[in-house]
Every structure is written in structure tokens, then in C-alpha cells.
Amino acid sequence: MKDNRPVNLDITTIRWPLAAIGSIIHRISGVFIFLNVALLLYLLDLSLQSQAGFDQAQAMLDNFVVKLVAWAVLAALLYHLIAGIKHLLMDLGIGETKQGARISTLIVMSLSGIAMVIAGIWPW
């Protein structure tokens, strides 16, 4: 059987739907959270050891790079949470169409962006 369909092997020319981009970002945020849980647990453990440990953890969080990483993890958590709620709603049958997926992804990205800005204001 002869197949005359075009084959596009250049991934950079593929036009991804918005729902696919949102899903990929959801997966990436989950991996990022998983990889940075050790840092958060270390800071929590350090802060709960003693008053000196708490002061040391607080001093570490005054460092710009650590504060930036903490904000990035918080931002990833917020996006992952909001996108997870969207996926739960889709499991209930809400927003399963192409148009519904596009609209819900726009809502997720908008709410996540607002939450990330608010979360960015809080540490600084």
C-alpha cells in the first residue's frame, strides 16, 4: 500500500495547540517540583531544628538566588495545582471538546499568571 501522506520530521515547524502546550507545561512543572522538593525539605528541616537553624534558613532565603528558586518552585506548584484542577474537571466531563480545552487552558494560564505575580510580590 502506497502512503502519500506528508511526513514532517522537523519538530520546530509543528504548530502545537494551546491545550497541548498547557499539558506539556503541566508535566514540566511536575518534574521541576519533584526535583526541587529536596531543597524545600532541607530548608524546612533546618528551620525546625532550633532557633539558630531557623535563623540560618531565613538568612539563606535572603539570598537572591535562593529566593528566586523558592519563587520558581512556588510558581510551578501554583501552575500545577490550577492545571490539576482543570484535569479533574475534564475527568468529570467538563471542557472535553477542542474549544473547551482551549478556553480552559487560557483560564488556567491566566489564573496561574496572576497567582505567580502575587507569589512573586510576597517574598520580596
Backbone hydrogen bonds, N-H to C=O, Kabsch-Sander energy under -0.5 kcal/mol:
donor,donor_aa,acceptor,acceptor_aa,energy
4,N,2,K,-0.6
8,N,6,P,-0.5
9,L,7,V,-0.7
11,I,9,L,-1.0
13,T,10,D,-1.6
14,I,11,I,-0.8
16,W,14,I,-0.8
21,I,17,P,-1.9
22,G,18,L,-2.5
23,S,19,A,-2.1
24,I,20,A,-2.4
25,I,21,I,-2.5
26,H,22,G,-1.9
27,R,23,S,-1.9
28,I,24,I,-2.5
29,S,25,I,-2.7
30,G,26,H,-1.7
31,V,27,R,-2.0
32,F,28,I,-2.6
33,I,29,S,-2.5
34,F,30,G,-2.3
35,L,31,V,-2.4
36,N,32,F,-1.3
37,V,33,I,-0.8
37,V,34,F,-0.6
40,L,36,N,-1.8
41,L,37,V,-2.9
42,Y,38,A,-2.4
43,L,39,L,-2.4
44,L,40,L,-2.3
45,D,41,L,-2.9
46,L,42,Y,-2.8
47,S,43,L,-2.3
48,L,44,L,-1.5
49,Q,45,D,-0.8
49,Q,46,L,-0.7
50,S,46,L,-0.7
54,F,50,S,-2.3
55,D,51,Q,-2.4
56,Q,52,A,-2.1
57,A,53,G,-2.6
58,Q,54,F,-2.5
59,A,55,D,-2.2
60,M,56,Q,-2.3
61,L,57,A,-2.1
62,D,58,Q,-0.6
62,D,59,A,-0.7
63,N,60,M,-1.3
67,K,63,N,-2.5
68,L,64,F,-2.4
69,V,65,V,-2.4
70,A,66,V,-2.6
71,W,67,K,-2.3
72,A,68,L,-2.4
73,V,69,V,-2.5
74,L,70,A,-2.3
75,A,71,W,-3.0
76,A,72,A,-2.5
77,L,73,V,-2.5
78,L,74,L,-2.3
79,Y,75,A,-2.5
80,H,76,A,-2.8
81,L,77,L,-2.5
82,I,78,L,-2.5
83,A,79,Y,-2.9
84,G,80,H,-2.0
85,I,81,L,-2.0
86,K,82,I,-1.7
87,H,83,A,-2.1
88,L,84,G,-2.1
89,L,85,I,-2.3
90,M,86,K,-2.1
91,D,87,H,-1.8
92,L,88,L,-1.0
93,G,90,M,-1.4
94,I,89,L,-2.4
95,G,93,G,-0.6
96,E,93,G,-0.5
101,A,97,T,-2.6
102,R,98,K,-2.1
103,I,99,Q,-2.5
104,S,100,G,-2.6
105,T,101,A,-2.0
106,L,102,R,-2.1
107,I,103,I,-2.3
108,V,104,S,-2.6
109,M,105,T,-2.7
110,S,106,L,-2.3
111,L,107,I,-2.9
112,S,108,V,-2.6
113,G,109,M,-2.2
114,I,110,S,-2.3
115,A,111,L,-2.6
116,M,112,S,-2.7
117,V,113,G,-2.0
118,I,114,I,-2.3
119,A,115,A,-2.6
120,G,116,M,-1.9
121,I,117,V,-1.7
122,W,118,I,-1.7
124,W,120,G,-0.7
